[in-house]
Amino acid sequence: MMNSAHTLSFDPIGPAELELIGKAFQDELQRRALSRKSEEAEALAAKLIKAYQAGIRDDLGLSIVAGLS
């Protein structure tokens, strides 16, 4: 059986963080005229979540990351 301390060793993304990531995601979808259900949108969402988990925690930084793909 796994120790629960190991499974919870990541920094969870809460509602405020999801809102920040979501805004960068929506802004970039509009800029590129992409559908939320496209493969590009899925890749963008994953990229933004990874960037957030890597320490990019502000709207400008996330917007820059979103625009780099």
Residue pairs with C-beta under 8 A, 6 or more apart in sequence:
10 53
11 53
13 21
13 49
13 52
13 53
17 52
17 57
20 52
20 57
20 58
20 59
20 62
21 48
21 49
21 52
21 62
23 59
24 48
24 59
24 62
24 63
24 65
24 66
25 41
25 44
25 45
25 48
25 66
27 63
27 66
28 34
28 44
28 63
28 66
28 67
29 35
29 36
29 41
29 44
31 67
32 40
34 40
34 41
34 44
35 41
43 69
44 66
44 69
47 65
47 66
47 69
48 62
48 65
48 66
51 61
51 62
51 65
52 62
56 62
56 65
